[in-house]
Amino acid sequence: MPVRALPRVLIDRIAAGEVVERPASAVKELVENAIDAGATRIEVVTAGGGQRLIRIVDDGSGMSPEDLALAVERHATSKLPGDDLLAISTLGFRGEALPSIGSVSRLAIATRAAGAEHGVAIEVDAGAKGAVKPAALTAGTRVEVRDLFHATPARLKFLKTERTEAAAVADVVKRLAMAHPDIAFTLAGEDHQPVTYAATADFGQRLAAVIGADFADNAVAIEAERERVRLTGRIGLPTFNRGTGQHQYLFVNGRPVRDKLLVGAVRGAYADHLPRDRFPVLALFLELPPREVDVNVHPAKAEVRFRDGGLVRGLIVSAIRAALERESGRATSSNGTAALGLLARSAGAAVHHAAPAAAWDWRASPAAPAAAPGFGEVAQAAFASLAIPSADARAGTAPPEPDALDRPLGAARAQLHETYILAQTRDGVVLVDQHAAHERLVYERLKRERAASGVAAQMLLIPEVVELDPADVERLGAKADDLASLGLVLEPFGPGAVLVRQTPAALGDTDPARLVRDLADGFAEWGSEIVLERRLDHVAATMACHGSVRAGRRLQPAEMNALLREMESTPNSGQCNHGRPTYVSLKLADLEALFGRR
C-alpha cells in the first residue's frame, strides 16, 4: 500500500482525538488559555453536558486580528517565546487546542485586545476556517463551542450521560479554581446551579469554597522544601476519608495532574493510617524549576515526568507523615458532628414513640407524683420491664484529678458496655473505643522497636533462585542495601535472576519468589522499597490488632486513665490502624444545645 499524505482536516481530527476526549477536555484547554492570557475573571457556561454548548468568557489580554487568524492554525502558540521545550512556564503550549476543537465542532471566537478600537471574530466549522470580521466586544475573549463532535458522530457514542459530562466539566473548573485563587471563576448554564468562586488572596479560603467547609475543619496545613522543590497545600486527617481517589487534587506548577508517582507517594504516606479501600482528601501544590519537570509527555498534559522522581516522592511522603504526626492526637471534627446528629435523631425517635395515647391514664405514668395512688407498684413494674444494657457505672466512685480534666482526653469516669471509655474534660466529654485506641498504641510501639533494633531476618536453609527481567534485577540490585536493612538479603545470580538468602522473620513462612516479584513490580511502578515496608507494617498491624485490649474486657479506672495518657503522647492516636476514629469528642455546649439548655 503506497504512502500518502493525510488531508489537513483529517490530521486535525486525529489530533482532536488526543486532545479533546470529551467536553471537559475542551473546557480545560480553553480555561487554561484564559488563565495564560492574564484573565482575572473567567465565566464557563455549558449546555447538554458541554456537547451542545461551551462558552468561555474572560477579561484577559485579547488578540489582534493577525493573532486571531493564526490562533486557529495548528502548532501556532503565543505561550512558547523560545524553542526550548524544557522551559515551559505556561499551561498551554502545544498550539493544538483551538484547531483541534474547531475541526470537530462549530467554533466561534470573538476577542478584543487592550487599546484596540473594536473587537474581531472568526468562525471555524468542522475545520473550515472563515474570515476574520469586526465584532462588538469589550476587552477580553469569548469562545463558543457548539455541537461538539458533530463532525465526528462516532465519537458521540462514547460520551456519557449529560449529567456525567457536566460533572466532569465542574471537576475541571474546580481544579483550576483551586490552583489559581487570585482569579474569579463562575460556572453556570442549564447543567449547573450557578456557582462563583470569588477571587481571594487566602489560599485556604479558596480550598474551603471548592472542596467544602468540612475539609477546612479537618485539614492540616503542609509546607516543605527540598533542593528547590517546594510543596504546599492541605491534607485531610486520616479519619476524614473517601471511598475513591477523586478527592485528591494534585498540581505541578499550577497545572492539575493525575500523575502515578504523586498518587503513589500519597498512598505510601497514608499507608499507616488508612485501609486499602479508603482514600484521603487533600490538595497538594508542587512547585519546581520548569527544567526539572517534563510536561510534554501526555497530549492532554495530565501526566508529567520528573527529572528526580525520588526527590519529589521523598519530599511528599516525609512532609505528609510529619504533618500527620504533628496533628497525631487530633480526631476528625465531623465525628463529633455525626455523633450529635445520631443523638438528635435518637432523641427525636424517643420523643415520637413516647407520645401519649388517647386513652392514657396519667396515674399509670412512672413520672407521676409519689402521692399518686398505686404509684409504687406501677413504677416498680415500669422500671422492671425496661431491658437496659449493662454499663459499668462507676463514674462517681473516684473524683477526677483536677489536672486530668485539662488534658486533651480528660479524666476517665466510666466504662460503658465494657467497650467504651467515657472521659470528662473541662468543657465536654470524650468517648474512646478501647480496642481501637490500644491497637494504635501497640502498633506504634512495634514500629519503634523495629526502627531501634532493626528487622530480624531468617536465613533460608536452601537459598531460592528467582528469575526476573534484567531491568528488575538491576532495580533490585540498586536497592540491595535498603532491602537488607529490612531483612531481605538478595544477591545477583546472572543477568536475569537473583538469589534470596534471607527474608524478614516477621513475615513468617512467606513465599520468597512471590515477595521478590511483588517488590520488583513495586519498584517498576513506584520506584521505592515501600512495598516491603508495607508488608512489614501489615504484619505489625495484625500483631497489634490481636494483641490489643479487646472489647468486652473490664478496665479499672487507673487502667483507663493510663490508656488516655498514652494516647495523648502517641503519634497518630486519633485513628486505629484501619483508619477508624479511636475517640469522639463532644463539647458541653453541644450537649446543652441537644437537650435544649441553650
C-alpha positions as CSV (number, residue, x, y, z in Angstrom):
1,M,0.0,0.0,0.0
2,P,1.6,3.3,-1.0
3,V,2.4,6.1,1.5
4,R,0.1,9.1,1.2
5,A,-0.1,12.5,3.0
6,L,-3.3,12.8,5.0
7,P,-5.7,15.7,4.4
8,R,-5.3,18.6,6.7
9,V,-8.8,18.3,8.1
10,L,-8.2,14.6,8.9
11,I,-4.9,15.5,10.6
12,D,-6.8,18.0,12.8
13,R,-9.4,15.4,13.7
14,I,-6.8,12.8,14.7
15,A,-5.2,15.5,16.9
16,A,-8.6,16.3,18.3
17,G,-9.0,12.6,19.4
18,E,-5.9,13.0,21.5
19,V,-6.5,16.5,22.9
20,V,-10.3,16.6,23.2
21,E,-11.5,13.3,24.6
22,R,-14.8,14.8,26.0
23,P,-16.4,18.2,26.6
24,A,-14.4,18.6,29.9
25,S,-11.2,18.3,27.9
26,A,-12.3,21.2,25.7
27,V,-13.2,23.3,28.8
28,K,-9.8,22.6,30.3
29,E,-7.9,23.7,27.2
30,L,-10.0,26.9,26.8
31,V,-9.9,27.9,30.5
32,E,-6.1,27.4,30.5
33,N,-5.9,29.7,27.5
34,A,-7.8,32.3,29.5
35,I,-5.5,31.9,32.5
36,D,-2.4,32.3,30.3
37,A,-4.0,35.4,28.8
38,G,-3.9,37.1,32.3
39,A,-7.6,36.9,33.0
40,T,-8.9,38.0,36.4
41,R,-12.5,36.8,35.7
42,I,-13.4,33.6,33.8
43,E,-17.0,32.5,33.2
44,V,-17.9,29.0,32.0
45,V,-21.3,28.2,30.6
46,T,-22.4,24.8,29.3
47,A,-25.5,23.1,27.9
48,G,-26.1,19.4,27.2
49,G,-23.2,18.4,29.3
50,G,-21.0,20.6,27.1
51,Q,-21.8,18.8,23.9
52,R,-24.3,21.4,22.7
53,L,-22.6,24.4,24.1
54,I,-19.5,25.5,25.8
55,R,-18.9,29.3,26.3
56,I,-15.8,30.7,28.0
57,V,-15.7,34.4,28.6
58,D,-12.6,36.1,30.1
59,D,-11.2,39.6,30.6
60,G,-7.7,38.7,29.5
61,S,-5.3,40.5,27.1
62,G,-7.3,39.5,24.0
63,M,-5.8,39.1,20.5
64,S,-5.2,41.3,17.4
65,P,-6.8,40.3,14.1
66,E,-3.5,38.8,12.9
67,D,-3.1,36.8,16.1
68,L,-6.7,35.6,15.9
69,A,-6.2,34.3,12.3
70,L,-3.1,32.4,13.3
71,A,-4.6,31.1,16.6
72,V,-6.8,28.5,14.8
73,E,-3.9,27.1,12.8
74,R,-2.1,24.0,14.0
75,H,1.0,24.4,16.1
76,A,0.6,28.2,16.5
77,T,1.0,29.5,20.0
78,S,1.9,32.6,21.9
79,K,3.0,30.7,25.0
80,L,6.4,29.4,24.0
81,P,8.5,32.5,23.4
82,G,11.6,30.4,22.6
83,D,12.1,26.9,21.2
84,D,13.1,25.3,24.5
85,L,10.5,22.7,25.4
86,L,12.3,22.2,28.8
87,A,11.5,25.8,29.9
88,I,7.7,25.9,29.8
89,S,6.1,28.3,32.2
90,T,2.6,28.4,30.8
91,L,-0.3,26.0,31.0
92,G,-0.8,25.6,27.2
93,F,2.0,25.5,24.7
94,R,1.2,22.8,22.1
95,G,-0.8,25.1,19.8
96,E,-3.3,22.2,19.1
97,A,-6.3,23.1,21.3
98,L,-8.2,25.6,19.1
99,P,-7.7,24.0,15.7
100,S,-8.5,20.5,17.2
101,I,-11.7,21.8,18.8
102,G,-12.6,23.6,15.6
103,S,-12.1,20.5,13.5
104,V,-14.9,18.6,15.3
105,S,-17.3,21.4,16.2
106,R,-18.7,24.8,15.3
107,L,-16.2,27.2,16.9
108,A,-16.7,30.9,17.2
109,I,-14.1,33.2,18.8
110,A,-14.6,36.9,19.5
111,T,-11.7,38.9,21.0
112,R,-10.5,42.5,21.6
113,A,-7.0,43.4,22.6
114,A,-6.5,46.2,25.2
115,G,-6.4,49.5,23.4
116,A,-8.0,48.2,20.2
117,E,-10.8,50.3,18.6
118,H,-13.1,47.3,18.2
119,G,-13.1,43.5,18.5
120,V,-12.7,40.9,15.9
121,A,-14.2,37.5,15.4
122,I,-13.7,34.3,13.5
123,E,-15.6,31.1,12.9
124,V,-14.4,27.5,12.2
125,D,-16.9,24.9,11.2
126,A,-15.7,21.3,11.2
127,G,-12.2,22.5,10.2
128,A,-13.4,25.1,7.6
129,K,-12.0,28.4,8.7
130,G,-13.9,31.6,7.9
131,A,-12.5,35.1,7.5
132,V,-11.7,37.5,10.4
133,K,-14.5,40.0,10.8
134,P,-15.1,43.1,13.1
135,A,-17.1,42.4,16.2
136,A,-18.6,44.4,19.1
137,L,-16.9,43.2,22.3
138,T,-15.3,44.7,25.4
139,A,-11.7,43.8,26.3
140,G,-11.0,40.1,26.6
141,T,-12.1,37.0,24.7
142,R,-15.3,35.0,24.2
143,V,-15.1,31.4,22.9
144,E,-18.2,29.4,21.9
145,V,-18.1,25.8,21.0
146,R,-21.4,24.4,19.7
147,D,-22.3,20.8,18.6
148,L,-19.0,19.3,19.8
149,F,-18.1,16.2,17.7
150,H,-20.8,16.9,15.1
151,A,-18.1,16.4,12.5
152,T,-17.2,13.0,14.0
153,P,-20.5,11.4,15.0
154,A,-18.9,8.2,16.1
155,R,-17.3,10.0,19.0
156,L,-20.7,10.9,20.4
157,K,-21.4,7.2,21.1
158,F,-18.5,7.2,23.6
159,L,-19.8,10.2,25.6
160,K,-21.5,9.5,29.0
161,T,-24.9,11.0,30.0
162,E,-25.2,14.7,30.0
163,R,-25.2,14.7,33.8
164,T,-21.9,12.8,33.9
165,E,-20.3,15.0,31.3
166,A,-21.5,18.1,33.2
167,A,-20.0,16.7,36.4
168,A,-16.6,16.2,34.6
169,V,-16.8,19.9,33.5
170,A,-17.4,21.0,37.0
171,D,-14.5,19.0,38.3
172,V,-12.2,20.7,35.7
173,V,-13.3,24.1,36.8
174,K,-12.9,23.2,40.5
175,R,-9.3,22.0,40.0
176,L,-8.3,25.1,38.0
177,A,-10.0,27.3,40.6
178,M,-8.0,25.7,43.4
179,A,-4.7,26.3,41.5
180,H,-5.5,30.0,40.8
181,P,-7.3,31.6,43.8
182,D,-6.5,35.1,42.5
183,I,-8.9,34.6,39.6
184,A,-12.7,34.7,40.0
185,F,-14.4,31.7,38.4
186,T,-18.1,31.4,37.5
187,L,-19.7,28.1,36.4
188,A,-23.3,28.4,35.0
189,G,-25.7,27.1,32.4
190,E,-28.5,24.6,32.2
191,D,-26.2,21.8,33.5
192,H,-25.3,23.5,36.8
193,Q,-26.6,25.5,39.6
194,P,-24.7,28.9,39.2
195,V,-21.6,28.9,41.4
196,T,-18.9,31.6,41.7
197,Y,-15.5,31.3,43.3
198,A,-14.6,34.9,44.3
199,A,-11.0,35.9,43.8
200,T,-9.1,35.8,47.0
201,A,-5.5,36.1,48.4
202,D,-6.4,33.5,51.0
203,F,-5.4,30.1,49.6
204,G,-7.2,28.3,52.4
205,Q,-10.4,30.2,51.8
206,R,-10.5,29.1,48.1
207,L,-10.0,25.5,49.1
208,A,-12.8,25.7,51.6
209,A,-15.1,27.2,48.9
210,V,-14.3,24.5,46.4
211,I,-13.9,21.3,48.5
212,G,-16.1,22.3,51.4
213,A,-16.1,23.6,54.9
214,D,-15.8,20.1,56.3
215,F,-12.4,19.8,54.6
216,A,-11.3,23.1,56.0
217,D,-12.2,22.0,59.5
218,N,-10.4,18.6,59.2
219,A,-7.4,19.5,57.2
220,V,-3.7,20.1,58.2
221,A,-1.5,22.7,56.5
222,I,1.6,21.4,54.9
223,E,4.7,23.2,53.7
224,A,8.1,21.7,52.9
225,E,11.0,22.4,50.6
226,R,14.0,20.4,49.5
227,E,16.5,21.3,46.7
228,R,14.4,23.9,45.0
229,V,11.3,21.7,45.1
230,R,8.5,23.3,47.2
231,L,5.4,21.5,48.5
232,T,2.4,23.4,49.9
233,G,-1.3,22.6,50.5
234,R,-3.7,21.0,52.9
235,I,-4.1,17.3,53.7
236,G,-7.2,15.8,55.4
237,L,-6.9,13.9,58.6
238,P,-6.9,10.1,58.1
239,T,-10.4,9.8,59.7
240,F,-11.7,12.3,57.1
241,N,-11.5,10.0,54.1
242,R,-13.5,8.9,51.0
243,G,-14.2,5.7,49.1
244,T,-12.4,6.8,45.9
245,G,-9.4,8.9,45.0
246,Q,-11.4,11.5,43.2
247,H,-10.9,13.9,46.0
248,Q,-7.2,14.0,45.7
249,Y,-6.2,17.3,44.0
250,L,-2.6,17.3,42.8
251,F,-0.9,20.2,41.0
252,V,2.5,20.8,39.5
253,N,3.5,24.4,38.8
254,G,-0.2,25.4,38.8
255,R,-1.2,22.5,36.4
256,P,-3.7,20.0,37.6
257,V,-2.3,16.5,37.0
258,R,-3.2,12.9,37.7
259,D,0.4,11.5,38.0
260,K,1.0,8.0,39.2
261,L,4.2,9.0,41.0
262,L,2.4,11.6,43.0
263,V,-0.6,9.3,43.7
264,G,1.8,6.5,44.8
265,A,3.6,8.9,47.1
266,V,0.3,10.0,48.8
267,R,-0.8,6.3,49.1
268,G,2.6,5.5,50.7
269,A,2.4,8.4,53.1
270,Y,-1.1,7.3,54.4
271,A,-0.3,3.6,54.4
272,D,-0.1,3.5,58.2
273,H,-3.4,5.3,58.6
274,L,-5.9,4.1,56.0
275,P,-7.1,0.7,54.8
276,R,-6.6,0.0,51.1
277,D,-10.2,0.8,50.1
278,R,-10.2,4.3,51.7
279,F,-8.6,7.4,50.3
280,P,-7.5,10.7,51.9
281,V,-8.9,14.1,50.8
282,L,-6.1,16.6,50.0
283,A,-4.9,19.4,47.8
284,L,-1.1,19.4,47.1
285,F,0.8,22.0,45.1
286,L,4.3,21.2,43.9
287,E,6.5,24.0,42.6
288,L,9.8,23.4,41.0
289,P,12.0,24.8,38.2
290,P,10.5,24.1,34.7
291,R,13.6,22.3,33.6
292,E,13.1,19.8,36.4
293,V,9.8,18.5,35.1
294,D,8.7,17.5,31.6
295,V,5.0,18.4,31.0
296,N,5.2,17.3,27.3
297,V,4.7,13.6,27.9
298,H,0.9,13.5,27.6
299,P,-1.3,15.0,24.8
300,A,-3.8,16.4,27.4
301,K,-0.9,17.4,29.8
302,A,-2.4,15.3,32.5
303,E,0.8,13.5,33.4
304,V,4.3,14.8,33.9
305,R,7.8,13.3,34.3
306,F,10.2,14.5,36.9
307,R,14.0,14.6,36.4
308,D,14.4,13.4,40.0
309,G,11.3,11.4,40.9
310,G,12.9,10.0,44.1
311,L,13.4,13.5,45.4
312,V,9.8,14.5,44.7
313,R,8.4,11.3,46.2
314,G,10.5,11.5,49.3
315,L,9.5,15.1,49.9
316,I,5.8,14.3,49.6
317,V,6.0,11.2,51.9
318,S,8.1,12.9,54.6
319,A,6.1,16.1,54.6
320,I,2.7,14.3,54.8
321,R,4.0,12.0,57.6
322,A,5.4,14.9,59.5
323,A,2.2,16.8,59.3
324,L,0.1,13.8,60.4
325,E,2.4,13.2,63.3
326,R,2.2,16.9,64.3
327,E,-1.6,16.5,64.5
328,S,-1.4,12.9,65.6
329,G,-3.8,13.3,68.5
330,R,-6.4,15.1,66.6
331,A,-9.6,13.4,65.6
332,T,-11.9,14.5,62.8
333,S,-14.3,17.1,63.9
334,S,-17.0,15.6,61.8
335,N,-17.1,12.6,64.0
336,G,-18.5,14.7,66.9
337,T,-20.9,16.3,64.5
338,A,-22.1,12.9,63.3
339,A,-22.4,11.7,66.8
340,L,-24.6,14.7,67.7
341,G,-26.7,14.0,64.7
342,L,-27.3,10.4,65.7
343,L,-28.1,11.5,69.2
344,A,-30.5,14.1,68.0
345,R,-32.3,11.6,65.7
346,S,-32.4,9.1,68.6
347,A,-33.9,11.7,70.9
348,G,-36.5,12.6,68.2
349,A,-37.4,9.0,67.8
350,A,-37.7,8.6,71.6
351,V,-40.0,11.6,71.8
352,H,-42.1,10.2,69.0
353,H,-42.5,6.8,70.5
354,A,-43.3,8.3,73.9
355,A,-46.3,10.3,72.6
356,P,-49.3,9.6,74.9
357,A,-52.2,7.6,73.5
358,A,-55.7,9.0,73.6
359,A,-56.7,6.7,76.5
360,W,-53.6,7.2,78.5
361,D,-54.0,7.4,82.3
362,W,-51.5,9.9,83.8
363,R,-51.7,8.0,87.1
364,A,-50.0,5.0,85.5
365,S,-47.0,7.1,84.4
366,P,-43.7,6.3,86.1
367,A,-43.2,10.0,86.4
368,A,-46.4,10.5,88.4
369,P,-46.0,12.2,91.8
370,A,-45.2,10.0,94.8
371,A,-48.6,10.7,96.4
372,A,-50.5,9.3,93.5
373,P,-52.4,6.2,94.4
374,G,-50.7,3.0,93.4
375,F,-47.6,4.8,92.2
376,G,-45.1,2.5,93.9
377,E,-46.4,-0.7,92.3
378,V,-46.8,0.9,88.9
379,A,-43.4,2.5,89.0
380,Q,-41.7,-0.7,90.1
381,A,-43.4,-2.6,87.3
382,A,-42.5,0.0,84.8
383,F,-38.8,0.0,85.7
384,A,-38.6,-3.8,85.9
385,S,-39.8,-4.1,82.4
386,L,-37.0,-1.9,80.9
387,A,-34.3,-4.0,79.2
388,I,-31.4,-1.6,79.7
389,P,-28.0,-2.9,78.6
390,S,-25.5,-3.2,81.4
391,A,-22.9,-0.5,81.9
392,D,-20.1,-0.2,84.5
393,A,-21.5,3.0,86.2
394,R,-18.5,3.8,88.4
395,A,-18.3,7.4,87.3
396,G,-18.7,8.7,90.8
397,T,-16.6,6.3,92.8
398,A,-13.4,8.3,92.5
399,P,-13.4,12.1,91.8
400,P,-11.3,13.1,88.8
401,E,-7.9,14.7,89.4
402,P,-8.1,18.4,88.6
403,D,-5.1,18.4,86.2
404,A,-6.6,15.4,84.3
405,L,-9.7,17.5,83.3
406,D,-7.4,19.9,81.5
407,R,-5.8,17.1,79.5
408,P,-6.9,16.7,75.8
409,L,-8.7,13.5,76.5
410,G,-9.7,14.3,80.1
411,A,-10.2,12.0,83.0
412,A,-11.8,8.6,82.8
413,R,-15.2,8.5,84.5
414,A,-16.8,5.2,83.4
415,Q,-16.5,2.2,81.2
416,L,-19.6,1.6,79.1
417,H,-20.6,-1.8,77.8
418,E,-17.1,-2.9,78.7
419,T,-16.0,-1.5,75.3
420,Y,-16.0,2.3,75.5
421,I,-14.3,4.7,78.0
422,L,-16.2,7.7,79.0
423,A,-13.9,10.6,79.9
424,Q,-14.7,14.1,81.2
425,T,-12.8,17.2,80.1
426,R,-13.1,20.7,81.4
427,D,-15.6,21.7,78.6
428,G,-17.1,18.4,77.4
429,V,-16.9,14.7,77.2
430,V,-14.8,12.2,75.2
431,L,-15.9,8.7,74.2
432,V,-13.0,6.3,73.5
433,D,-13.1,2.9,71.7
434,Q,-10.7,1.0,74.0
435,H,-9.8,-1.7,71.4
436,A,-9.2,0.7,68.5
437,A,-7.1,3.0,70.8
438,H,-4.9,0.3,72.2
439,E,-4.4,-1.2,68.8
440,R,-2.8,2.0,67.6
441,L,-0.6,2.2,70.7
442,V,0.7,-1.3,70.3
443,Y,1.3,-0.8,66.5
444,E,3.3,2.4,67.1
445,R,5.3,0.6,69.8
446,L,6.1,-2.3,67.4
447,K,7.3,0.2,64.8
448,R,9.5,2.0,67.3
449,E,11.1,-1.3,68.3
450,R,11.7,-2.2,64.7
451,A,13.3,1.1,64.0
452,A,15.5,0.8,67.1
453,S,16.7,-2.7,66.8
454,G,16.2,-3.4,63.1
455,V,14.3,-6.0,61.3
456,A,15.1,-9.6,62.4
457,A,15.9,-11.8,59.4
458,Q,15.6,-15.5,59.0
459,M,18.1,-17.4,56.8
460,L,16.7,-19.8,54.2
461,L,18.0,-23.3,54.5
462,I,18.2,-23.5,50.8
463,P,18.6,-20.1,49.0
464,E,16.0,-19.6,46.4
465,V,16.7,-18.5,42.8
466,V,14.1,-16.1,41.4
467,E,14.1,-15.4,37.7
468,L,13.2,-11.9,36.7
469,D,13.5,-9.4,33.9
470,P,17.1,-8.0,33.7
471,A,15.7,-4.5,34.3
472,D,14.0,-5.7,37.5
473,V,17.3,-7.4,38.6
474,E,19.1,-4.1,38.1
475,R,16.5,-2.1,40.1
476,L,16.6,-4.6,43.0
477,G,20.4,-4.6,43.0
478,A,20.4,-0.8,43.3
479,K,18.3,-1.1,46.4
480,A,20.1,-4.1,47.9
481,D,21.4,-2.3,51.0
482,D,18.0,-0.8,51.8
483,L,16.3,-4.2,51.4
484,A,18.9,-5.8,53.7
485,S,18.1,-3.3,56.4
486,L,14.5,-4.6,56.2
487,G,15.6,-8.2,56.5
488,L,15.6,-9.2,52.8
489,V,19.1,-10.2,51.6
490,L,19.4,-10.7,47.8
491,E,22.4,-11.4,45.5
492,P,22.7,-11.2,41.7
493,F,22.5,-14.6,40.1
494,G,23.3,-14.0,36.5
495,P,21.7,-11.5,34.1
496,G,18.1,-12.5,34.7
497,A,17.8,-13.8,38.3
498,V,18.5,-13.1,42.0
499,L,19.4,-15.3,44.8
500,V,17.3,-14.9,48.0
501,R,19.3,-15.8,51.1
502,Q,17.3,-14.2,53.9
503,T,13.7,-12.9,54.4
504,P,12.2,-10.8,57.2
505,A,11.4,-13.1,60.2
506,A,8.2,-11.1,60.8
507,L,6.7,-12.4,57.6
508,G,6.9,-16.0,58.8
509,D,6.7,-18.8,56.3
510,T,6.5,-16.5,53.3
511,D,7.0,-17.3,49.6
512,P,10.4,-15.7,48.7
513,A,9.7,-15.8,44.9
514,R,6.4,-14.0,45.3
515,L,7.8,-11.5,47.7
516,V,10.6,-10.6,45.4
517,R,8.4,-10.4,42.3
518,D,6.0,-8.1,44.2
519,L,8.9,-5.9,45.1
520,A,10.1,-5.8,41.5
521,D,6.7,-4.8,40.3
522,G,6.5,-2.1,43.0
523,F,9.9,-0.7,42.1
524,A,8.9,-0.6,38.4
525,E,5.8,1.3,39.3
526,W,6.7,3.5,42.2
527,G,10.5,3.3,42.4
528,S,10.8,2.6,46.1
529,E,11.1,-0.1,48.7
530,I,7.8,0.9,50.1
531,V,6.3,-2.4,49.1
532,L,8.4,-4.4,51.6
533,E,7.8,-1.7,54.3
534,R,4.1,-2.1,53.8
535,R,4.3,-5.9,54.1
536,L,6.2,-5.5,57.4
537,D,3.8,-2.8,58.6
538,H,0.9,-5.0,57.8
539,V,2.3,-7.8,59.9
540,A,2.9,-5.3,62.8
541,A,-0.7,-4.1,62.4
542,T,-2.0,-7.6,62.5
543,M,0.0,-8.3,65.6
544,A,-1.2,-5.1,67.2
545,C,-4.8,-6.0,66.4
546,H,-4.6,-9.4,68.0
547,G,-2.5,-8.2,71.0
548,S,-4.7,-5.2,71.9
549,V,-7.2,-4.8,74.7
550,R,-10.3,-6.5,73.3
551,A,-13.8,-5.2,73.5
552,G,-15.6,-6.8,76.5
553,R,-12.7,-6.6,78.9
554,R,-13.5,-4.6,82.1
555,L,-10.9,-2.0,82.9
556,Q,-10.0,-0.4,86.2
557,P,-10.1,3.4,86.5
558,A,-6.3,3.5,86.7
559,E,-6.0,1.4,83.5
560,M,-8.4,3.7,81.7
561,N,-6.5,6.8,82.7
562,A,-3.2,5.2,81.7
563,L,-4.7,4.4,78.3
564,L,-5.8,8.1,77.8
565,R,-2.4,9.5,78.8
566,E,-0.6,7.1,76.5
567,M,-2.9,8.1,73.6
568,E,-2.0,11.8,74.2
569,S,1.7,11.1,73.8
570,T,1.5,8.6,70.9
571,P,1.6,9.7,67.3
572,N,-1.4,9.0,65.1
573,S,-3.6,8.0,68.1
574,G,-6.6,9.7,66.6
575,Q,-7.3,6.7,64.4
576,C,-6.6,3.0,64.5
577,N,-4.6,1.0,62.0
578,H,-7.7,0.6,59.8
579,G,-8.4,4.3,59.6
580,R,-11.3,4.3,62.0
581,P,-11.5,7.0,64.7
582,T,-10.4,6.0,68.2
583,Y,-12.4,8.6,70.0
584,V,-15.3,11.1,69.6
585,S,-15.2,14.4,71.4
586,L,-18.3,16.4,72.3
587,K,-18.3,19.9,73.7
588,L,-20.5,20.7,76.7
589,A,-22.2,23.5,74.6
590,D,-23.2,20.9,72.0
591,L,-24.7,18.7,74.7
592,E,-26.6,21.6,76.2
593,A,-28.0,22.5,72.8
594,L,-29.0,18.9,72.3
595,F,-31.0,19.0,75.5
596,G,-32.4,22.5,74.8
597,R,-30.5,24.1,77.6
598,R,-29.2,26.9,75.4
